[in-house]
Amino acid sequence: MYNRRALRRNIKALVLILVFFLTASILRAIFQYRKDETDLATDDLIIVIGQSQVLPTEWKRQKDPYFGLTMVGDDNSPGQNGELIVHREEDMETVKKRKYENVYDTVACEKIPLDRAVRDLRHKDCDNVQYDSDLPKASVIIIFYNEAPCALLRTVTSVLLRSPREYVEEIIMVDDHSNIESNQEKLRNFIRDFFPPQVKLVRNKSRLGPIKTKIVGSGFALGEVVVFLDSHCEAGPGWLEPLLHRIKKDYRNVVMPSIDIINENGFKFYGATSVQSQGVFNWGLRHIWQGIPEFDKKSIKTCADPVRSPTMPGGLFAISRKWWEHLGKYDPGMQMWGAENIEISFKIWMCGGRLEIMPCSHTGHVFRDGIPYKSNVTNHIAINQKRLAEVWMDKYKDIVYMRHPDLIDLDAGDVRHQKRLRESLECHDFDWFMKNVVPEKLIPTLHIKASGGLIAGDSFEPRGCIDTFSMESGPARVYASCHFLETQNFQLTGKDEIRVRIDFCLEANMADKRINIALCDGSTNQKWFHAGRDKQITTYKDLELCISISSESATDERFLVLTTCSSEDINQRWSFRNYQSQ
């Protein structure tokens, strides 16, 4: 009898051991990181999984025990329905000091409940859209570094509250090795105690930057669709279904929500009900917004229709995992952040995909004036810009180098693998992109008549230089000191434009006779005659009018105006530093 009992105990123990090892193997298979060119091993990662069986809809009205944040609000809660937080005068000093922590109003962020309601900004046309009932499941990836817990946890909570549970495979939070030690254990405890098992926390053992951290997060994704969100967002009502529906139609569709604004001061949530702009790039390889061109408007029948977008800002988008991996994800040779959004945009279009904004999907995003952390890689943006130009832009890279001559001799690493990837994907060339995706974009001429800066007055007695003062629009001015850096590096092109920073031109305002800085558009107002050193500059619009320095402003900063040409007026003499023929 004793031997039988002992045998049963041993069999039970053996079964438990087998179950343990089988479970461990399954979990390891589930979370096995698919290694790619970042060569990040699973040993470098820590995983925490939510254990709560209570969803945010069932949370109790309390402050959480770890960060002291209000978890559940009511109609009278601060910031409810996206309303602005207005601080008391006596609190403003603290508000200003704490803004440095995250470059947004951290005090307001902490007052707002994690489950706050936001306005439904969907256009009424969205009521007529029917979505399939068998949409693909999504892995929502939220990367962060030293993010304020109030913003980070509200981002996750909003996704849980406003996403049909059957369409969310998981929410993967990827911590890029945050160094605020006091938050580490608290965050893990909060996830464990209050978030469901769908929520997983991954922590890098070293800091990699947003680009590589997104690659890490996508390596854990099990969903058919990967959705990237920044860590200071709030998903709007019905935000997920339009994204998944469009990708189901064609797995090569890459889609963005309509991005609403969460004000960095006071956290007001607001936005437009319809999409009025699309993303494009400038020749400095930055994303900018522009109005929707007429040829795109023709294909938009209702305010619920997708809006074509040549580029994306980068933080918020959805892509099928199959297409993401087919494209090679981001270029893993890029460092930290910068230009990866333009790179993936070019790659999507040139390799057979499509990039769109979905007007019926709304997500709020905190737009802040700066970045509260530093890069640990020198020249990371320049490195990324050069890699992008060398791999994807063909002959058009020369325009980028004209804008950023410092990139020419920069060592941006080996790009041969990325060029082989482009070749293997049989992607279009960049000329195709320019003609088919951004046919309205002006291509600046590479023929430069004069360059190096525009000097006022007689070249033997210069009176200053025209300077943009880093503005992209507004009145052109002469600054008493000439430094000939980027904001003063004006060029006279073969098209008789006076350009600065490639994308911006001197423009004549014939109504008030002022000279402004404006985005180059090829118009006659941006065309000028200039005969050479110490000569006048006249406008195409009226050959009797010359650029002159106004006499109505201070001596160290004077505006430019159009006045009747006079060969005796020293204020109408101009010289570029360098002339092509000299």
C-alpha positions as CSV (number, residue, x, y, z in Angstrom):
1,M,0.0,0.0,0.0
2,Y,2.8,2.4,1.0
3,N,4.6,1.7,-2.3
4,R,1.4,2.4,-4.3
5,R,0.9,5.7,-2.5
6,A,4.5,6.6,-3.0
7,L,4.2,5.7,-6.7
8,R,1.1,7.9,-7.0
9,R,2.9,10.8,-5.4
10,N,5.9,10.4,-7.7
11,I,3.7,10.2,-10.7
12,K,1.9,13.4,-9.6
13,A,5.2,15.1,-9.1
14,L,6.4,14.0,-12.5
15,V,3.2,15.3,-14.1
16,L,3.5,18.6,-12.4
17,I,7.2,18.9,-13.5
18,L,6.2,18.0,-17.1
19,V,3.3,20.6,-17.0
20,F,5.7,23.2,-15.7
21,F,8.3,22.7,-18.4
22,L,5.6,22.4,-21.1
23,T,4.0,25.7,-19.9
24,A,7.4,27.4,-19.8
25,S,8.1,26.2,-23.4
26,I,4.8,27.5,-24.6
27,L,5.4,30.9,-22.9
28,R,8.9,31.0,-24.4
29,A,7.5,30.3,-27.8
30,I,4.8,32.9,-27.4
31,F,7.2,35.6,-26.4
32,Q,10.2,34.5,-28.5
33,Y,11.6,37.6,-30.1
34,R,12.1,37.2,-33.8
35,K,15.7,38.4,-34.2
36,D,16.4,40.8,-36.9
37,E,19.3,43.2,-37.8
38,T,19.1,44.9,-34.4
39,D,20.4,41.6,-33.0
40,L,18.7,42.0,-29.6
41,A,18.5,38.8,-27.7
42,T,15.6,37.8,-25.4
43,D,18.1,37.8,-22.5
44,D,18.1,41.6,-22.7
45,L,14.4,41.8,-22.1
46,I,12.1,41.6,-19.0
47,I,8.4,40.8,-19.4
48,V,5.6,41.6,-17.0
49,I,2.0,40.6,-17.7
50,G,-1.2,42.1,-16.3
51,Q,-3.0,39.7,-14.0
52,S,-6.2,41.6,-13.2
53,Q,-9.6,40.0,-14.3
54,V,-11.2,43.4,-13.7
55,L,-11.4,45.7,-16.8
56,P,-11.2,49.5,-16.5
57,T,-14.9,49.6,-16.9
58,E,-15.2,47.9,-13.6
59,W,-12.6,49.8,-11.7
60,K,-13.6,51.2,-8.3
61,R,-13.6,54.9,-7.6
62,Q,-10.3,55.3,-6.0
63,K,-6.8,56.6,-6.3
64,D,-4.3,53.9,-7.3
65,P,-1.9,52.9,-4.5
66,Y,1.3,53.3,-6.5
67,F,1.2,56.8,-8.2
68,G,-1.9,58.3,-6.4
69,L,-3.7,58.8,-9.7
70,T,-7.5,59.0,-9.9
71,M,-8.6,55.9,-11.7
72,V,-12.3,56.5,-12.3
73,G,-13.8,59.9,-12.8
74,D,-17.3,61.4,-13.0
75,D,-19.0,64.3,-14.8
76,N,-17.4,66.8,-12.5
77,S,-13.8,65.4,-12.6
78,P,-11.1,67.7,-13.8
79,G,-10.5,67.5,-17.6
80,Q,-13.6,65.3,-18.1
81,N,-14.9,65.3,-21.7
82,G,-11.6,66.7,-22.8
83,E,-12.0,70.0,-21.0
84,L,-9.1,72.3,-20.2
85,I,-7.5,72.2,-16.8
86,V,-7.3,75.7,-15.4
87,H,-4.8,76.1,-12.5
88,R,-5.1,78.4,-9.6
89,E,-2.7,81.4,-9.6
90,E,-0.9,80.0,-6.5
91,D,-0.2,76.8,-8.3
92,M,1.4,78.3,-11.4
93,E,5.0,78.2,-10.0
94,T,4.7,74.5,-9.4
95,V,3.1,74.0,-12.8
96,K,6.0,75.8,-14.6
97,K,8.7,73.9,-12.7
98,R,7.1,70.5,-13.3
99,K,6.6,71.2,-17.0
100,Y,10.3,70.6,-17.5
101,E,9.8,67.0,-16.5
102,N,8.0,66.0,-19.7
103,V,7.7,69.3,-21.7
104,Y,3.9,69.2,-20.9
105,D,1.7,70.2,-18.0
106,T,2.4,67.3,-15.7
107,V,0.3,68.8,-12.9
108,A,-2.8,68.9,-15.2
109,C,-2.0,65.4,-16.4
110,E,-2.1,64.0,-12.9
111,K,-5.4,65.7,-12.0
112,I,-7.3,64.0,-14.9
113,P,-8.8,60.5,-14.2
114,L,-7.2,57.6,-16.1
115,D,-10.6,56.8,-17.6
116,R,-11.6,60.3,-18.6
117,A,-14.2,60.6,-21.4
118,V,-13.3,62.6,-24.5
119,R,-15.5,64.1,-27.2
120,D,-16.6,62.0,-30.1
121,L,-15.1,64.0,-33.0
122,R,-16.3,61.7,-35.8
123,H,-18.1,63.3,-38.6
124,K,-21.8,62.4,-39.1
125,D,-20.8,60.7,-42.4
126,C,-19.1,58.0,-40.3
127,D,-22.5,56.9,-39.1
128,N,-23.1,55.4,-42.5
129,V,-20.0,53.3,-42.6
130,Q,-20.4,49.6,-42.0
131,Y,-17.4,47.6,-40.7
132,D,-16.9,43.8,-41.2
133,S,-17.6,41.7,-38.1
134,D,-14.5,39.5,-38.6
135,L,-11.8,42.1,-38.5
136,P,-8.1,41.1,-37.9
137,K,-6.8,41.3,-34.4
138,A,-4.3,44.0,-33.5
139,S,-1.2,44.2,-31.3
140,V,-1.0,47.8,-30.0
141,I,2.5,48.8,-29.3
142,I,3.3,51.7,-27.0
143,I,6.9,52.6,-26.5
144,F,8.1,55.0,-23.9
145,Y,11.1,56.5,-22.1
146,N,10.7,58.3,-18.7
147,E,7.1,59.1,-19.6
148,A,4.9,60.5,-16.9
149,P,2.8,57.6,-15.5
150,C,-0.4,59.7,-15.8
151,A,0.0,60.0,-19.6
152,L,1.3,56.5,-20.1
153,L,-1.4,54.8,-18.1
154,R,-4.1,56.9,-19.6
155,T,-2.9,55.9,-23.1
156,V,-3.3,52.2,-22.2
157,T,-6.5,52.7,-20.4
158,S,-8.1,54.6,-23.3
159,V,-7.2,51.7,-25.7
160,L,-8.7,49.2,-23.3
161,L,-11.9,51.3,-22.8
162,R,-12.5,52.2,-26.5
163,S,-11.4,49.1,-28.4
164,P,-13.7,46.0,-28.9
165,R,-12.0,43.3,-26.8
166,E,-12.3,40.8,-29.6
167,Y,-10.1,42.9,-31.9
168,V,-7.2,43.5,-29.4
169,E,-4.7,40.6,-29.3
170,E,-2.5,42.5,-26.8
171,I,-1.1,45.8,-25.7
172,I,2.6,45.7,-25.6
173,M,4.3,48.5,-23.6
174,V,8.0,48.8,-24.4
175,D,10.1,50.6,-21.9
176,D,13.3,51.9,-23.6
177,H,15.3,51.5,-20.4
178,S,13.8,54.5,-18.4
179,N,16.1,55.7,-15.7
180,I,13.6,57.1,-13.2
181,E,14.2,54.2,-10.8
182,S,11.4,55.2,-8.4
183,N,8.8,54.4,-11.1
184,Q,10.0,51.0,-12.2
185,E,8.5,48.8,-9.5
186,K,5.4,50.9,-9.2
187,L,4.7,50.6,-12.9
188,R,5.1,46.8,-12.8
189,N,2.8,46.6,-9.8
190,F,0.1,48.8,-11.4
191,I,0.1,46.6,-14.6
192,R,0.0,43.4,-12.6
193,D,-2.8,44.6,-10.3
194,F,-5.0,46.7,-12.6
195,F,-4.5,45.7,-16.2
196,P,-5.7,42.4,-17.8
197,P,-3.4,39.7,-19.3
198,Q,-3.7,41.4,-22.7
199,V,-1.3,44.0,-21.4
200,K,2.4,43.2,-21.4
201,L,5.4,45.2,-20.3
202,V,8.7,44.7,-22.0
203,R,11.8,46.6,-20.8
204,N,15.0,47.0,-22.8
205,K,18.2,46.3,-20.8
206,S,19.8,49.2,-22.5
207,R,18.5,52.3,-24.2
208,L,18.0,51.8,-27.9
209,G,15.9,54.8,-29.0
210,P,12.4,54.9,-30.5
211,I,13.3,53.3,-33.9
212,K,14.8,50.2,-32.5
213,T,12.4,50.0,-29.6
214,K,9.5,49.8,-32.1
215,I,11.2,47.0,-33.9
216,V,11.6,45.2,-30.5
217,G,7.9,45.7,-29.7
218,S,6.8,44.4,-33.1
219,G,9.0,41.3,-32.6
220,F,6.7,40.3,-29.8
221,A,3.5,41.0,-31.7
222,L,1.1,38.1,-32.3
223,G,-1.7,40.1,-33.9
224,E,-2.3,40.2,-37.6
225,V,-2.1,44.0,-37.4
226,V,0.5,46.1,-35.6
227,V,-0.7,49.5,-34.3
228,F,1.9,51.9,-33.0
229,L,0.9,54.6,-30.5
230,D,3.0,57.2,-28.7
231,S,2.9,57.1,-24.9
232,H,1.0,60.4,-24.5
233,C,-2.2,59.6,-26.5
234,E,-5.9,59.0,-25.8
235,A,-7.8,56.8,-28.2
236,G,-11.2,58.3,-29.3
237,P,-14.5,56.4,-29.5
238,G,-14.5,53.9,-32.4
239,W,-10.9,54.5,-33.2
240,L,-9.8,51.0,-34.0
241,E,-12.4,49.5,-36.3
242,P,-11.7,51.9,-39.3
243,L,-8.0,51.1,-39.2
244,L,-8.5,47.3,-39.1
245,H,-11.3,47.4,-41.7
246,R,-9.1,49.2,-44.2
247,I,-6.1,46.9,-43.7
248,K,-8.5,43.9,-44.1
249,K,-9.4,45.2,-47.6
250,D,-5.7,45.1,-48.6
251,Y,-2.9,44.1,-46.3
252,R,-0.6,46.6,-48.1
253,N,-2.8,49.6,-46.9
254,V,-1.0,51.4,-44.1
255,V,-3.4,53.7,-42.2
256,M,-3.2,56.6,-39.6
257,P,-6.0,57.9,-37.4
258,S,-7.0,61.5,-37.6
259,I,-4.7,63.0,-35.0
260,D,-6.4,65.3,-32.6
261,I,-4.7,67.7,-30.2
262,I,-4.2,67.3,-26.5
263,N,-3.0,70.7,-25.5
264,E,0.4,70.5,-23.7
265,N,-0.9,73.2,-21.3
266,G,-4.0,72.1,-19.5
267,F,-4.6,68.9,-21.5
268,K,-7.6,70.0,-23.5
269,F,-8.7,67.4,-26.1
270,Y,-9.9,68.9,-29.3
271,G,-9.8,68.5,-33.1
272,A,-11.6,68.7,-36.4
273,T,-14.4,66.4,-37.5
274,S,-13.0,66.1,-41.0
275,V,-9.5,65.8,-42.5
276,Q,-8.2,68.9,-44.2
277,S,-4.6,68.1,-44.8
278,Q,-2.2,65.4,-45.8
279,G,1.5,64.7,-44.9
280,V,4.3,65.5,-47.2
281,F,8.1,66.0,-46.8
282,N,10.4,68.9,-47.3
283,W,13.8,68.7,-48.8
284,G,15.3,68.8,-45.3
285,L,13.6,65.4,-44.9
286,R,11.1,66.5,-42.3
287,H,7.4,65.7,-42.3
288,I,5.1,68.7,-42.9
289,W,1.4,69.1,-43.4
290,Q,-0.2,70.6,-46.5
291,G,-3.7,71.2,-47.8
292,I,-5.2,68.3,-49.8
293,P,-4.4,68.9,-53.5
294,E,-7.2,69.2,-56.0
295,F,-6.4,65.8,-57.7
296,D,-6.8,64.1,-54.3
297,K,-10.0,65.9,-53.5
298,K,-11.7,64.5,-56.6
299,S,-11.5,61.0,-55.1
300,I,-13.0,62.0,-51.7
301,K,-16.8,61.8,-51.9
302,T,-17.7,62.0,-48.2
303,C,-16.0,63.1,-45.0
304,A,-15.7,59.4,-44.1
305,D,-13.5,58.5,-47.1
306,P,-9.8,57.7,-46.6
307,V,-7.4,60.5,-47.4
308,R,-4.2,59.7,-49.3
309,S,-1.1,60.9,-47.5
310,P,2.4,60.8,-49.1
311,T,4.1,60.7,-45.7
312,M,3.3,60.1,-42.0
313,P,4.4,62.0,-38.9
314,G,5.5,58.6,-37.6
315,G,4.1,58.1,-34.1
316,L,0.6,56.7,-34.7
317,F,-0.1,54.2,-37.5
318,A,-1.4,50.7,-38.2
319,I,0.2,48.2,-40.6
320,S,-0.4,44.5,-41.2
321,R,2.4,42.5,-39.5
322,K,2.9,40.7,-42.8
323,W,3.5,43.9,-44.7
324,W,5.7,45.4,-41.9
325,E,7.9,42.4,-42.0
326,H,7.9,42.2,-45.8
327,L,9.2,45.8,-46.0
328,G,12.0,45.0,-43.5
329,K,10.4,47.2,-40.8
330,Y,12.5,50.4,-40.2
331,D,16.0,50.6,-41.4
332,P,17.8,49.0,-38.3
333,G,20.9,51.1,-39.1
334,M,19.0,54.2,-38.2
335,Q,19.8,55.7,-34.8
336,M,17.5,56.8,-32.0
337,W,14.9,58.9,-33.8
338,G,14.4,61.1,-36.9
339,A,13.6,60.5,-40.6
340,E,12.4,56.9,-39.9
341,N,8.9,58.2,-40.6
342,I,9.9,59.5,-44.0
343,E,11.8,56.3,-44.8
344,I,8.9,54.0,-44.0
345,S,6.6,56.3,-46.0
346,F,8.8,56.1,-49.1
347,K,9.1,52.4,-48.7
348,I,5.4,51.9,-48.4
349,W,4.6,53.7,-51.6
350,M,7.6,52.7,-53.7
351,C,7.3,49.0,-52.9
352,G,3.6,48.6,-53.7
353,G,1.6,49.9,-50.7
354,R,-0.6,52.8,-49.9
355,L,-0.6,55.3,-47.0
356,E,-3.9,56.9,-45.8
357,I,-5.5,58.9,-43.1
358,M,-8.8,57.4,-41.8
359,P,-11.2,60.3,-40.9
360,C,-13.5,58.1,-38.8
361,S,-10.6,57.0,-36.5
362,H,-9.6,59.7,-33.9
363,T,-6.8,59.6,-31.5
364,G,-5.6,62.5,-29.4
365,H,-1.9,63.2,-29.1
366,V,0.1,65.6,-26.8
367,F,2.0,67.9,-29.1
368,R,4.9,69.4,-27.1
369,D,7.5,72.1,-27.9
370,G,10.5,69.9,-27.4
371,I,11.9,66.6,-26.3
372,P,12.6,66.1,-22.6
373,Y,15.4,63.7,-23.1
374,K,18.7,63.6,-25.0
375,S,20.1,61.2,-27.6
376,N,23.0,59.0,-26.7
377,V,24.1,58.9,-30.3
378,T,25.9,62.0,-31.9
379,N,24.4,63.3,-35.1
380,H,21.6,60.7,-35.0
381,I,19.2,62.7,-37.2
382,A,21.8,63.5,-39.8
383,I,22.9,59.8,-39.9
384,N,19.3,58.8,-40.5
385,Q,18.7,61.5,-43.1
386,K,21.8,60.4,-45.1
387,R,20.8,56.7,-45.0
388,L,17.4,57.6,-46.2
389,A,18.7,59.8,-49.1
390,E,21.3,57.2,-50.1
391,V,19.0,54.2,-50.2
392,W,15.7,55.6,-51.5
393,M,16.1,59.0,-53.2
394,D,18.4,58.2,-56.2
395,K,19.4,61.4,-58.1
396,Y,17.1,63.5,-55.9
397,K,19.5,63.1,-53.0
398,D,21.5,65.9,-54.5
399,I,18.7,68.3,-53.5
400,V,18.9,67.1,-49.9
401,Y,22.7,67.6,-50.0
402,M,22.2,71.1,-51.4
403,R,20.0,71.8,-48.3
404,H,22.3,69.9,-45.9
405,P,25.9,70.0,-47.3
406,D,27.2,68.7,-44.0
407,L,25.7,65.3,-44.9
408,I,28.0,64.7,-47.9
409,D,31.0,63.6,-45.9
410,L,29.1,62.2,-43.0
411,D,29.7,58.5,-42.2
412,A,26.2,57.1,-41.9
413,G,27.3,53.4,-41.8
414,D,26.9,50.6,-44.4
415,V,23.7,50.9,-46.4
416,R,24.4,48.0,-48.8
417,H,21.9,45.7,-47.0
418,Q,19.2,48.3,-47.3
419,K,19.9,48.8,-51.0
420,R,19.8,45.0,-51.6
421,L,16.4,45.0,-49.7
422,R,15.0,47.6,-52.0
423,E,16.3,45.7,-55.0
424,S,14.8,42.4,-53.8
425,L,11.4,44.1,-53.1
426,E,11.4,45.3,-56.7
427,C,10.4,48.8,-55.6
428,H,9.8,51.8,-57.9
429,D,12.5,54.4,-58.2
430,F,12.1,57.8,-56.6
431,D,11.3,59.5,-59.9
432,W,8.1,57.3,-59.9
433,F,7.3,58.5,-56.3
434,M,7.7,62.2,-57.4
435,K,5.5,61.8,-60.4
436,N,2.8,59.6,-59.0
437,V,2.6,60.3,-55.2
438,V,3.6,64.0,-55.0
439,P,3.1,65.2,-58.6
440,E,2.4,68.7,-57.3
441,K,5.6,69.1,-55.4
442,L,8.0,71.6,-56.8
443,I,11.5,70.2,-57.6
444,P,14.1,72.9,-56.9
445,T,16.7,73.3,-59.6
446,L,20.2,72.2,-59.0
447,H,21.4,75.1,-61.1
448,I,22.5,77.8,-58.7
449,K,23.5,81.2,-60.1
450,A,24.7,82.7,-56.7
451,S,24.9,81.4,-53.2
452,G,26.3,81.8,-49.7
453,G,24.1,84.6,-48.3
454,L,22.7,87.9,-49.4
455,I,24.6,90.9,-48.3
456,A,23.0,94.4,-48.0
457,G,24.7,97.5,-49.1
458,D,27.9,98.0,-51.0
459,S,30.1,94.9,-50.8
460,F,33.0,97.1,-49.5
461,E,30.8,98.5,-46.8
462,P,28.2,95.8,-46.0
463,R,25.2,96.8,-43.9
464,G,24.1,93.3,-42.8
465,C,22.6,90.2,-44.3
466,I,19.0,88.9,-44.9
467,D,18.1,86.5,-42.2
468,T,15.0,84.3,-41.7
469,F,15.5,84.1,-38.0
470,S,14.5,80.4,-38.3
471,M,11.0,81.4,-39.4
472,E,9.1,79.5,-42.2
473,S,6.9,82.5,-42.9
474,G,6.7,86.2,-42.1
475,P,8.5,89.3,-43.0
476,A,12.1,89.1,-44.3
477,R,14.6,91.1,-42.4
478,V,18.2,92.3,-42.5
479,Y,20.3,91.6,-39.5
480,A,23.3,93.7,-38.8
481,S,25.6,90.8,-38.2
482,C,26.5,88.3,-41.1
483,H,27.2,84.8,-40.0
484,F,26.2,83.0,-43.2
485,L,24.8,80.0,-41.4
486,E,21.6,78.2,-42.5
487,T,19.2,81.0,-41.8
488,Q,21.3,83.4,-43.9
489,N,22.3,81.0,-46.6
490,F,20.2,82.4,-49.5
491,Q,20.7,81.2,-53.1
492,L,19.7,82.6,-56.4
493,T,18.5,79.7,-58.5
494,G,18.4,79.1,-62.3
495,K,14.6,79.7,-62.0
496,D,15.3,83.2,-60.6
497,E,14.1,82.3,-57.1
498,I,15.9,83.5,-54.0
499,R,15.7,80.4,-51.9
500,V,16.8,79.6,-48.3
501,R,16.8,76.2,-46.7
502,I,15.7,74.9,-50.1
503,D,11.9,75.0,-49.4
504,F,11.5,78.8,-48.7
505,C,11.6,81.8,-51.0
506,L,11.6,85.6,-50.9
507,E,8.1,86.7,-52.0
508,A,6.9,90.1,-53.0
509,N,3.6,91.2,-51.4
510,M,2.4,93.8,-54.0
511,A,-0.4,95.0,-51.7
512,D,1.8,96.5,-49.0
513,K,5.1,96.4,-50.8
514,R,6.6,94.1,-48.2
515,I,9.0,91.2,-48.7
516,N,8.1,88.0,-47.0
517,I,9.5,84.5,-46.4
518,A,7.1,81.9,-47.8
519,L,7.0,78.3,-48.9
520,C,8.3,78.2,-52.5
521,D,5.4,77.8,-55.0
522,G,6.9,78.8,-58.4
523,S,4.7,81.9,-58.6
524,T,5.7,85.2,-60.3
525,N,5.7,86.9,-56.9
526,Q,8.8,84.7,-56.1
527,K,10.8,85.6,-59.2
528,W,13.5,88.2,-59.2
529,F,16.0,89.8,-61.6
530,H,19.6,90.3,-60.2
531,A,22.4,91.4,-62.5
532,G,25.4,90.7,-60.2
533,R,27.5,92.0,-57.4
534,D,26.4,95.4,-55.9
535,K,23.4,95.4,-58.2
536,Q,19.7,95.9,-57.6
537,I,17.1,93.1,-57.2
538,T,13.8,93.8,-59.1
539,T,10.6,91.8,-58.9
540,Y,9.1,90.1,-62.0
541,K,5.8,91.7,-61.1
542,D,7.1,95.3,-61.6
543,L,10.5,96.0,-63.0
544,E,10.4,99.5,-61.6
545,L,10.4,98.2,-58.0
546,C,13.5,97.0,-56.2
547,I,14.2,95.3,-52.9
548,S,15.2,97.9,-50.3
549,I,16.0,98.1,-46.6
550,S,13.2,100.0,-44.8
551,S,14.3,102.9,-42.6
552,E,11.4,102.6,-40.1
553,S,12.9,99.9,-37.8
554,A,15.8,99.5,-35.4
555,T,19.4,99.5,-36.8
556,D,20.2,95.9,-35.9
557,E,17.0,94.4,-37.5
558,R,15.3,96.1,-40.4
559,F,12.5,94.9,-42.7
560,L,12.7,94.5,-46.5
561,V,10.3,96.5,-48.7
562,L,9.8,97.3,-52.4
563,T,10.5,100.8,-53.4
564,T,11.0,102.6,-56.7
565,C,14.4,101.7,-58.2
566,S,17.1,104.3,-57.9
567,S,20.7,103.7,-58.8
568,E,21.9,106.1,-56.2
569,D,20.1,104.3,-53.3
570,I,22.7,102.3,-51.3
571,N,19.8,100.5,-49.6
572,Q,19.0,98.8,-53.0
573,R,22.4,97.3,-53.5
574,W,22.8,93.6,-52.9
575,S,25.5,91.0,-53.3
576,F,25.6,87.2,-52.8
577,R,28.9,85.9,-51.4
578,N,29.5,83.6,-54.3
579,Y,28.6,83.9,-58.0
580,Q,28.7,80.9,-60.3
581,S,30.7,82.7,-63.0
582,Q,33.2,84.2,-60.6
